[in-house]
């Protein structure tokens, strides 16, 4: 059960957190897009991030040493700004801990890290067009809807 008085502690994830991150990704995909992820494939994907730090890094939020939320942070180089965009991806907060500041703590951790690096132009994320609750959370934290739409072509080799 959540404790609305306890402030989440956010840290960079370690390989020991792989099980939680995999389960968060599986739950998030099912909940937000009604997609069932292949556990083997997602496990390998999460492991790849830990094995290759240039792919990104995970952040997790804990309450009473229990992992209750997390996200993946990746980078994109901007030649226009000679700085990086940081992309927030794979956001998930356990249902019983939602509306208790968990995502806010994760977001503030990312923002503070970006300011310390001094080579980050902006923090971005994408959200499913039907996920109105998440969109409102992001707006409430001061993020603005960008002028870009996303296009995609799936390439399977």
C-alpha positions as a Markdown table, in Angstrom:
| # | Residue | x | y | z |
|---|---|---|---|---|
| 1 | Unk | 0.0 | 0.0 | 0.0 |
| 2 | Unk | 1.2 | 3.5 | -0.8 |
| 3 | Unk | 2.3 | 6.0 | 1.8 |
| 4 | Unk | 1.5 | 9.5 | 0.6 |
| 5 | Unk | 3.9 | 11.0 | 3.2 |
| 6 | Unk | 7.0 | 9.1 | 2.1 |
| 7 | Unk | 9.1 | 10.8 | -0.6 |
| 8 | Unk | 10.3 | 8.4 | -3.2 |
| 9 | Unk | 14.1 | 7.9 | -3.5 |
| 10 | Unk | 15.3 | 7.9 | -7.1 |
| 11 | Unk | 18.5 | 6.3 | -8.3 |
| 12 | Unk | 20.1 | 5.0 | -11.4 |
| 13 | Unk | 19.1 | 1.3 | -11.8 |
| 14 | Unk | 21.6 | -1.5 | -11.6 |
| 15 | Unk | 21.5 | -5.0 | -13.1 |
| 16 | Unk | 20.0 | -6.2 | -9.9 |
| 17 | Unk | 16.8 | -4.3 | -10.9 |
| 18 | Unk | 16.4 | -6.1 | -14.2 |
| 19 | Unk | 13.5 | -8.3 | -13.0 |
| 20 | Unk | 11.5 | -5.2 | -11.9 |
| 21 | Unk | 12.2 | -3.2 | -15.1 |
| 22 | Unk | 11.2 | -6.2 | -17.3 |
| 23 | Unk | 7.9 | -6.5 | -15.3 |
| 24 | Unk | 7.3 | -2.8 | -15.5 |
| 25 | Unk | 7.7 | -2.8 | -19.3 |
| 26 | Unk | 5.4 | -5.8 | -19.7 |
| 27 | Unk | 2.7 | -4.2 | -17.5 |
| 28 | Unk | 3.1 | -0.8 | -19.2 |
| 29 | Unk | 2.7 | -2.2 | -22.7 |
| 30 | Unk | -0.4 | -4.2 | -21.7 |
| 31 | Unk | -2.0 | -1.4 | -19.8 |
| 32 | Unk | -1.3 | 1.5 | -22.2 |
| 33 | Unk | -1.4 | -0.1 | -25.6 |
| 34 | Unk | -2.9 | -3.5 | -25.0 |
| 35 | Unk | 0.3 | -5.2 | -26.3 |
| 36 | Unk | 1.7 | -8.4 | -24.8 |
| 37 | Unk | 5.4 | -8.3 | -24.9 |
| 38 | Unk | 7.6 | -11.4 | -25.3 |
| 39 | Unk | 9.3 | -11.8 | -21.9 |
| 40 | Unk | 12.4 | -13.3 | -23.4 |
| 41 | Unk | 12.8 | -10.5 | -25.9 |
| 42 | Unk | 12.1 | -7.7 | -23.4 |
| 43 | Unk | 14.5 | -9.3 | -20.9 |
| 44 | Unk | 17.2 | -9.3 | -23.6 |
| 45 | Unk | 16.4 | -5.7 | -24.5 |
| 46 | Unk | 16.7 | -4.5 | -20.9 |
| 47 | Unk | 19.9 | -6.5 | -20.4 |
| 48 | Unk | 21.3 | -4.8 | -23.5 |
| 49 | Unk | 20.9 | -1.4 | -21.9 |
| 50 | Unk | 22.9 | -2.5 | -18.8 |
| 51 | Unk | 25.5 | -4.2 | -21.0 |
| 52 | Unk | 25.8 | -1.1 | -23.4 |
| 53 | Unk | 25.5 | 2.1 | -21.4 |
| 54 | Unk | 25.5 | 4.2 | -24.7 |
| 55 | Unk | 22.0 | 2.7 | -25.3 |
| 56 | Unk | 20.6 | 4.5 | -22.3 |
| 57 | Unk | 20.1 | 4.1 | -18.6 |
| 58 | Unk | 17.3 | 3.2 | -16.3 |
| 59 | Unk | 16.2 | 5.2 | -13.3 |
| 60 | Unk | 14.1 | 3.6 | -10.5 |
| 61 | Unk | 12.0 | 5.1 | -7.7 |
| 62 | Unk | 11.9 | 3.4 | -4.4 |
| 63 | Unk | 9.7 | 3.7 | -1.3 |
| 64 | Unk | 10.8 | 1.8 | 1.8 |
| 65 | Unk | 13.5 | 0.1 | -0.4 |
| 66 | Unk | 10.7 | -1.3 | -2.7 |
| 67 | Unk | 11.0 | -0.4 | -6.4 |
| 68 | Unk | 7.7 | 1.3 | -7.3 |
| 69 | Unk | 8.4 | 3.0 | -10.6 |
| 70 | Unk | 11.0 | 3.5 | -13.3 |
| 71 | Unk | 11.9 | 4.9 | -16.7 |
| 72 | Unk | 14.5 | 4.6 | -19.4 |
| 73 | Unk | 16.5 | 7.6 | -20.4 |
| 74 | Unk | 18.1 | 7.7 | -23.9 |
| 75 | Unk | 19.9 | 10.4 | -25.8 |
| 76 | Unk | 19.7 | 12.0 | -29.3 |
| 77 | Unk | 22.3 | 14.4 | -30.6 |
| 78 | Unk | 21.0 | 17.7 | -32.0 |
| 79 | Unk | 23.3 | 19.2 | -34.6 |
| 80 | Unk | 21.0 | 22.3 | -34.5 |
| 81 | Unk | 21.8 | 23.0 | -30.9 |
| 82 | Unk | 25.1 | 21.2 | -30.5 |
| 83 | Unk | 23.6 | 19.6 | -27.4 |
| 84 | Unk | 21.6 | 16.4 | -26.6 |
| 85 | Unk | 18.0 | 15.8 | -26.3 |
| 86 | Unk | 17.2 | 13.4 | -23.5 |
| 87 | Unk | 14.3 | 11.1 | -24.2 |
| 88 | Unk | 12.2 | 9.6 | -21.4 |
| 89 | Unk | 10.8 | 6.2 | -22.3 |
| 90 | Unk | 9.2 | 3.2 | -20.8 |
| 91 | Unk | 7.7 | 5.1 | -17.9 |
| 92 | Unk | 5.9 | 3.0 | -15.3 |
| 93 | Unk | 4.6 | 3.5 | -11.8 |
| 94 | Unk | 3.0 | 0.6 | -9.9 |
| 95 | Unk | -0.8 | 1.2 | -9.7 |
| 96 | Unk | -0.9 | 1.3 | -5.9 |
| 97 | Unk | 1.8 | 4.1 | -5.8 |
| 98 | Unk | 0.3 | 6.4 | -8.5 |
| 99 | Unk | -0.8 | 9.9 | -7.6 |
| 100 | Unk | 1.8 | 9.9 | -4.8 |
| 101 | Unk | 4.6 | 11.9 | -6.5 |
| 102 | Unk | 6.6 | 8.9 | -7.8 |
| 103 | Unk | 6.7 | 10.0 | -11.4 |
| 104 | Unk | 7.3 | 13.6 | -10.3 |
| 105 | Unk | 10.4 | 12.4 | -8.3 |
| 106 | Unk | 11.7 | 10.5 | -11.4 |
| 107 | Unk | 11.2 | 13.5 | -13.6 |
| 108 | Unk | 12.9 | 15.9 | -11.2 |
| 109 | Unk | 15.8 | 13.4 | -11.0 |
| 110 | Unk | 16.1 | 13.5 | -14.8 |
| 111 | Unk | 15.8 | 17.3 | -14.9 |
| 112 | Unk | 18.4 | 17.8 | -12.2 |
| 113 | Unk | 20.8 | 15.4 | -13.9 |
| 114 | Unk | 20.3 | 17.2 | -17.3 |
| 115 | Unk | 21.1 | 20.5 | -15.7 |
| 116 | Unk | 24.3 | 19.1 | -14.1 |
| 117 | Unk | 25.5 | 17.7 | -17.5 |
| 118 | Unk | 25.1 | 21.2 | -19.1 |
| 119 | Unk | 25.1 | 19.6 | -22.6 |
| 120 | Unk | 21.4 | 18.8 | -22.7 |
| 121 | Unk | 19.1 | 21.1 | -24.7 |
| 122 | Unk | 15.7 | 19.6 | -23.8 |
| 123 | Unk | 14.0 | 16.6 | -22.3 |
| 124 | Unk | 11.5 | 14.9 | -24.5 |
| 125 | Unk | 9.1 | 12.0 | -24.3 |
| 126 | Unk | 6.4 | 10.5 | -26.5 |
| 127 | Unk | 3.1 | 9.3 | -25.2 |
| 128 | Unk | 0.3 | 7.3 | -26.8 |
| 129 | Unk | -2.3 | 9.7 | -28.2 |
| 130 | Unk | -5.0 | 7.9 | -26.2 |
| 131 | Unk | -3.2 | 8.1 | -22.9 |
| 132 | Unk | -4.9 | 11.3 | -21.6 |
| 133 | Unk | -4.0 | 10.7 | -18.0 |
| 134 | Unk | -0.2 | 10.5 | -18.7 |
| 135 | Unk | -0.5 | 13.6 | -21.0 |
| 136 | Unk | -2.1 | 15.5 | -18.1 |
| 137 | Unk | 0.7 | 14.4 | -15.7 |
| 138 | Unk | 3.3 | 15.7 | -18.1 |
| 139 | Unk | 1.6 | 19.0 | -18.6 |
| 140 | Unk | 1.2 | 19.4 | -14.8 |
| 141 | Unk | 5.0 | 19.0 | -14.5 |
| 142 | Unk | 5.6 | 21.8 | -17.0 |
| 143 | Unk | 6.2 | 19.9 | -20.2 |
| 144 | Unk | 4.6 | 21.3 | -23.4 |
| 145 | Unk | 3.2 | 19.5 | -26.4 |
| 146 | Unk | 5.7 | 19.8 | -29.2 |
| 147 | Unk | 5.0 | 20.8 | -32.8 |
| 148 | Unk | 6.2 | 17.4 | -34.0 |
| 149 | Unk | 4.2 | 14.3 | -34.9 |
| 150 | Unk | 5.9 | 10.9 | -34.9 |
| 151 | Unk | 6.1 | 8.7 | -38.0 |
| 152 | Unk | 7.3 | 5.1 | -38.0 |
| 153 | Unk | 8.0 | 2.2 | -40.3 |
| 154 | Unk | 8.7 | -1.1 | -38.6 |
| 155 | Unk | 11.6 | -2.9 | -40.3 |
| 156 | Unk | 11.9 | -6.6 | -39.5 |
| 157 | Unk | 15.0 | -8.3 | -40.7 |
